[in-house]
Amino acid sequence: MRNIVAIIGFSALGAALVAAGPAAAQNDASQAANDGTEVVCRRNDAPTGTRLGRRNVCKTQAEWDAIQSANREAVERQQDASHWSAGE
């Protein structure tokens, strides 16, 4: 009987640790992602026509977000400008 109580106690403790573990790790990861200081490395492919020049580029998440935002704005400006022609 004592063994059964011990097994139930340990399994309840293990379940509590498993449930708390990912939540605690997720909070740390989301906190690092929220302030943008987490370093993210991405692989840039080599320029067309060569196999050389492939490298990893590491920047903070905030820098990657700024680059993505600037690229998105440039594409939107280009798409908006293509609707207007000089002749009209």
N, C-alpha and C positions, 0 to 999 in steps of 0.2 A: 504494500500500500504506500509506503514511504517512497518507493521508486517511482510510482505513478505520479505522485504529487511533485516530485523533483523533475520528472520529465515534462510535466505540464508547465511547471514554473520556468524551466529553461526554454521551452518552446515559446512561451509568452514573452520572455525577455528577448529571445532572438527575433521574434516578430516585431517587437517594439524597436529594436535596434535597426532592423532592416527598413522599417517604415520611416524612421527618423533619419537614417543615413542619406538616402537620395535627396530628401528635402533639404537637409543641411548643405549638401554639396551643390544642389541646384540654387540655393540662395546665394552661396558664394559666387557661383558662376554668373548668375544674373546680376549680382552687384558689380562684378568686374565688367560685365558687358554694358551695364547702364552707365558707368562713368567713362567708357571708351578707352581705358588704359590697357586692355588686354591686347597682346601682340598676336597678330594673325599673319601667317606666312602663306603666300600663294605662289604657284609655279607659273612663270611666264614662258610661253612657248617660244621657240626660236623663230626668227624672222623667216618669211617664205624664201625658199631656195637654199637654205642651209640647215644643217643639223647642229651647228654650233651656236652658242649664245643662249641656250636654255638655262634659266636660273630661277631661284626663289627670291621673292621680294617680300620683306617683312615690314609691316606697318601696324599702327594701332588700329583698333576697330573704328575709332572716330575718323582717322585719316582715310580708311577705305570707304566709309560712309560719305565723306566729303567728296571723294573722287567720283563715286557713283552718282551723287546728286549733281555734280557739275556735268558729268556726261549726259545724264538724263535731261538737264536743262538745255544743253547744246543740241541734242537731238530734237527736242520740242521746238526750239527756235528755228532750226532748219526746216522742220516740217511745216511750221507756221509760215515761214518765208516762201515756201514752195507753192503756196496757194495763191500768191499774188504775183502777177507778171507785170513787166514794165509797160506793156502795150495796153493794159486795161485801165 
